[in-house]
Structure formats: C-alpha cells, structure tokens
Amino acid sequence: MQMDKLGHATTAYQAGNNLYKINRWAGIKEKNSIWLAGGLSYSFQLAVELMDGFSSGWGFSNYDLLFNTIGSGLFISQQLGWHEQRIKLKFTFWPSGLTNLPDPEGRRAQNLFGTGLHEQWLKDYNGETFWLSANIWSLVGKPNNFPKWINLALGYSANGMLGAESNTWKFEDSPNLISSSRPRERQFLLSLDIETENMKLPKALLWIKPIFGVVKIPFPALEWNSNKGMVFNPLYF
C-alpha cells in the first residue's frame, strides 16, 4: 500500500539533509556539501536495492529506485535553489497493537513486526506515518508579521496490513492457508508541525532541533480513512 515507497523517499531525503549538515560543520564548501551529501544518500539506498536484487525473497524494484530519487532530489533541489529546506519529509510512529491480537493474527504480526518497540518502529508499517512538512513562513515570502515556526503537514499511513499485498499467509509449522478478514485501510492526514530550525532555543535545548527535523511533533489531525471516512484525531502521533 505504498508505505515502503514513502519510507524509501524519506530515508533518502533525511540521509542527504543530515549528511549535508555534517559536511558544512566539517568545513566543506556549500555546493560540494550538497552534491556529496545527495550522492552519498542516494548511493546508500542504491546499494540496499542492489542487494535486494540478489535476494530471492525481495528482488530489485524500479519503483523503489524512483522514490529514492525523489527523496534525494527533494533535498538537493531545495538546497541548491533556496539554500534551505522549506519542505521536509518526516516520520512518526505509534504502536499499531496488531501484535497484541489473539492467534492467528497476533502470532502473524509478531513474526512480521517483532515483539518489542525496538523492532516495531522500523518493521510495522501499520504504526508508521510519513509526512510532508512545509514551513508556511518561508514559502509565503518570509513576512515579518508571520510566525516562523508553524508548518503545514500532509501525512499518509496505512493500517490492517498482515502481509505485503493481502492478509493471507501460512505458518512454517502448518500447510494450511490462513486468511484474515481484517480490513486494510489507507489514511490521509492534515495536521500542523513545528519548524525547530527557525526557533531560538537555549543551549540546553539545541539537541531538540535535529530530532524534530526528522520526527514530526504530535498535533491534532484531520484524517480521511478509506474505510471510516472523515475522522478527527485530538492528538496524532
């Protein structure tokens, strides 16, 4: 349901953006920093895709490569054109709860996503949301009377997934095909975010900036759900 594709784009974008900051901190010139960071982030993703191509369980994907290009391209184009990142790809996670379901669904979810948060935040697409977070102030011309730190965020997630393309599976210790009636659903979200790069923080809190440059800050969110229709979330992670 395209969650993996957005993960590719977000990883490529964030790798490029953060490598660029390291390059600049190390004293590398602006343009060299941009191309070095963008090239390294893309090469890292390409190496993973090439290894997938030699794995019988995965295979090379042109669509994965396309979304890697989109992520790296978003970073490079903004840094070259604006000398800043006005639009960011971010990530949030909240446990989906599928691993707590009774058998056979709970067992299937544990096999796929792991039993603890240290595995699930990376493996359980049901609990992940990917965001396009845009800084309103910088996009409307940086007016003096507008707050610099408010972002508009568009999110996408999916839920009810117990398999890549369908909720059917077999356990290794049983030949029987199991099918779940749990509905698979898409979630489109509209929310706000905070641009910490544009905030003046005391030295003791500067560590917040790189974290919330990757992770969207929880806010209320309006959701359109492919099964439930319009939903309002008082606080969405």
C-alpha positions as CSV (number, residue, x, y, z in Angstrom):
1,M,0.0,0.0,0.0
2,Q,3.0,2.3,-0.9
3,M,4.2,2.6,2.7
4,D,7.6,1.1,1.7
5,K,7.9,3.6,-1.1
6,L,7.4,6.6,1.1
7,G,9.9,5.0,3.5
8,H,12.5,5.0,0.7
9,A,11.9,8.6,-0.2
10,T,12.0,9.8,3.5
11,T,15.2,7.8,4.2
12,A,17.0,9.2,1.2
13,Y,15.8,12.8,2.0
14,Q,16.8,12.6,5.7
15,A,20.2,11.0,4.9
16,G,21.0,13.7,2.4
17,N,19.9,16.6,4.7
18,N,21.8,15.4,7.7
19,L,25.0,14.4,5.8
20,Y,24.9,18.0,4.4
21,K,24.9,19.5,7.9
22,I,27.8,17.3,8.9
23,N,29.7,18.3,5.7
24,R,29.1,22.0,6.5
25,W,30.2,21.5,10.1
26,A,33.3,19.9,8.8
27,G,34.1,23.0,6.7
28,I,33.2,21.7,3.2
29,K,32.0,24.3,0.8
30,E,28.3,24.7,0.2
31,K,27.9,23.2,-3.3
32,N,30.4,20.4,-2.6
33,S,28.5,19.6,0.6
34,I,25.2,19.4,-1.3
35,W,26.4,17.1,-4.0
36,L,28.4,14.9,-1.7
37,A,25.5,14.5,0.7
38,G,23.0,13.9,-2.0
39,G,25.3,11.5,-3.8
40,L,26.1,9.5,-0.6
41,S,22.4,9.3,0.4
42,Y,21.4,8.0,-3.0
43,S,24.3,5.6,-3.2
44,F,23.5,4.1,0.2
45,Q,19.9,3.4,-0.9
46,L,21.1,2.1,-4.3
47,A,23.4,-0.3,-2.5
48,V,20.5,-1.7,-0.5
49,E,18.4,-2.1,-3.6
50,L,21.2,-3.9,-5.5
51,M,21.5,-6.3,-2.5
52,D,17.7,-6.9,-2.7
53,G,18.1,-7.7,-6.4
54,F,20.3,-10.7,-5.5
55,S,17.9,-11.9,-2.8
56,S,15.2,-14.4,-3.8
57,G,12.9,-13.1,-1.0
58,W,13.0,-9.5,-2.3
59,G,14.1,-8.5,-5.8
60,F,15.2,-5.3,-7.4
61,S,12.4,-2.6,-7.7
62,N,12.4,0.2,-10.2
63,Y,9.7,1.9,-8.1
64,D,12.0,1.8,-5.0
65,L,14.7,3.4,-7.1
66,L,12.3,6.1,-8.3
67,F,11.3,7.0,-4.7
68,N,15.0,7.0,-3.7
69,T,15.5,9.6,-6.4
70,I,12.5,11.7,-5.3
71,G,13.9,11.8,-1.7
72,S,17.4,12.8,-2.7
73,G,16.1,15.1,-5.3
74,L,13.9,17.0,-2.8
75,F,16.9,17.7,-0.6
76,I,19.3,18.6,-3.5
77,S,16.9,20.9,-5.4
78,Q,15.8,22.9,-2.3
79,Q,19.4,23.4,-1.1
80,L,20.6,24.5,-4.5
81,G,17.6,26.7,-5.1
82,W,16.7,28.1,-1.7
83,H,19.8,27.3,0.4
84,E,17.5,25.9,3.0
85,Q,14.9,23.1,3.4
86,R,11.4,24.6,3.3
87,I,9.7,21.3,2.7
88,K,10.8,18.2,4.7
89,L,9.9,14.5,4.7
90,K,9.3,13.4,8.3
91,F,8.2,10.3,10.2
92,T,6.1,9.4,13.2
93,F,5.4,6.0,14.9
94,W,2.8,4.8,17.3
95,P,2.3,1.0,18.1
96,S,-0.5,-0.4,15.9
97,G,-1.5,-3.0,18.5
98,L,-1.6,-5.8,16.0
99,T,1.0,-7.9,17.8
100,N,-1.4,-8.0,20.8
101,L,-4.2,-9.6,18.9
102,P,-5.1,-13.3,19.6
103,D,-3.9,-16.0,17.4
104,P,-3.6,-16.4,14.5
105,E,-3.4,-12.7,13.7
106,G,-1.3,-11.8,16.8
107,R,1.2,-14.6,16.0
108,R,1.4,-13.4,12.4
109,A,2.0,-9.8,13.4
110,Q,4.7,-10.8,15.9
111,N,6.5,-12.9,13.2
112,L,6.5,-9.9,10.9
113,F,7.0,-6.9,13.2
114,G,8.7,-8.3,16.3
115,T,7.6,-8.3,19.9
116,G,9.1,-5.0,21.1
117,L,9.2,-1.4,20.1
118,H,12.9,-1.7,19.3
119,E,11.8,-3.7,16.2
120,Q,8.3,-2.5,15.6
121,W,9.2,1.2,14.9
122,L,11.1,0.0,11.9
123,K,9.1,-3.1,10.7
124,D,5.5,-2.3,11.5
125,Y,4.2,-0.1,8.7
126,N,0.8,-0.1,10.4
127,G,2.1,2.1,13.1
128,E,4.2,4.4,10.9
129,T,3.1,7.7,9.2
130,F,5.1,9.7,6.7
131,W,4.7,13.4,6.5
132,L,5.4,16.2,4.0
133,S,6.0,19.1,6.4
134,A,6.1,22.6,4.8
135,N,7.2,25.8,6.5
136,I,4.5,28.3,5.8
137,W,6.6,31.4,6.6
138,S,9.4,30.6,4.2
139,L,7.0,29.6,1.4
140,V,4.9,32.8,1.5
141,G,7.9,35.2,1.3
142,K,9.1,35.3,4.9
143,P,6.8,38.2,6.1
144,N,7.8,40.0,9.3
145,N,4.4,39.6,11.0
146,F,4.0,35.8,10.5
147,P,5.4,33.1,12.9
148,K,8.4,31.4,11.5
149,W,7.9,28.1,13.3
150,I,4.5,26.9,12.0
151,N,4.4,24.1,9.4
152,L,1.5,22.6,7.5
153,A,1.9,18.8,7.4
154,L,0.3,16.3,5.0
155,G,0.5,12.7,6.1
156,Y,0.0,9.2,4.8
157,S,-0.3,5.9,6.6
158,A,-2.0,2.5,6.2
159,N,-3.4,0.0,8.7
160,G,-4.7,-3.5,8.9
161,M,-1.8,-5.0,6.9
162,L,-0.8,-8.5,7.8
163,G,1.0,-9.2,4.5
164,A,2.6,-7.2,1.7
165,E,-0.4,-7.4,-0.7
166,S,-3.0,-9.4,1.1
167,N,-3.9,-10.7,4.6
168,T,-3.3,-14.3,3.8
169,W,-0.4,-16.4,5.0
170,K,0.9,-19.8,6.0
171,F,2.9,-20.6,9.2
172,E,6.1,-22.7,8.8
173,D,4.7,-25.4,11.1
174,S,1.4,-25.7,9.2
175,P,0.4,-26.2,5.5
176,N,-3.0,-24.5,5.9
177,L,-3.6,-21.2,4.3
178,I,-4.9,-18.6,6.8
179,S,-6.9,-15.6,5.8
180,S,-7.8,-12.6,7.9
181,S,-11.0,-10.6,7.5
182,R,-9.3,-7.5,9.0
183,P,-9.8,-4.6,6.6
184,R,-6.8,-2.9,5.0
185,E,-7.1,0.8,5.0
186,R,-5.4,4.0,3.8
187,Q,-5.1,7.1,5.9
188,F,-4.6,10.6,4.5
189,L,-3.9,13.3,7.2
190,L,-3.8,17.1,7.5
191,S,-2.1,18.5,10.6
192,L,0.4,21.1,11.9
193,D,4.0,20.8,12.8
194,I,6.8,22.9,14.3
195,E,9.9,24.0,12.5
196,T,12.5,23.9,15.2
197,E,15.2,25.2,12.8
198,N,13.5,28.6,12.9
199,M,13.2,28.7,16.7
200,K,15.6,30.4,19.1
201,L,16.3,27.9,21.8
202,P,18.6,28.0,24.8
203,K,21.8,26.0,24.5
204,A,20.5,23.3,26.8
205,L,17.7,22.5,24.3
206,L,19.6,22.7,21.0
207,W,19.6,18.9,20.9
208,I,15.8,19.1,20.1
209,K,16.4,20.6,16.6
210,P,17.9,17.6,14.8
211,I,15.4,15.2,16.5
212,F,12.3,17.2,15.3
213,G,13.9,17.8,12.0
214,V,13.3,14.0,11.4
215,V,10.3,13.3,13.7
216,K,7.0,15.3,13.3
217,I,5.8,16.8,16.5
218,P,2.4,15.3,17.6
219,F,-0.6,17.6,16.9
220,P,-4.4,17.2,16.3
221,A,-5.0,15.8,12.8
222,L,-7.9,15.6,10.4
223,E,-7.9,12.2,8.8
224,W,-9.6,10.8,5.7
225,N,-9.8,7.0,6.1
226,S,-10.7,4.7,3.2
227,N,-13.0,2.6,5.4
228,K,-14.2,5.1,8.1
229,G,-14.4,8.3,6.1
230,M,-13.5,11.6,7.9
231,V,-12.1,11.2,11.4
232,F,-10.7,13.9,13.8
233,N,-7.8,12.8,16.0
234,P,-7.4,15.1,19.0
235,L,-3.7,14.1,19.1
236,Y,-2.0,12.1,16.3
237,F,1.5,10.6,16.6
